[in-house]
Amino acid sequence: MQKQNELIKERLKNVMMGDRIEGFETLLTVLKSDLSVLLGNYMHLGAEGLKIQLEVKDNGEYILNITASTDRLIEPGKMLF
């Protein structure tokens, strides 16, 4: 019986993690779009110029890593506001 309970707990954990991952994928897509618009005011981003990673630690803390690469910045007098 205890082994069956552990199996049920593991399955439930996997289902919950799957739901969490789907929500993160949507969040990352929206976040990447918003950041592309924002950073596009200051630099020219290529197709792969923006990378976002979101990690959830075991204690529920989130770690967000954003990497933006560009080959040129927009001059301050030519920035769009």
Secondary structure by P-SEA (a helix, b strand, c coil): caaaaaaaaaaaaaaaaaaaaaaaaaaaaaaaaaaaaaaccccccccccbbbbbbbccccbbbbbbbbbbccccccccccc
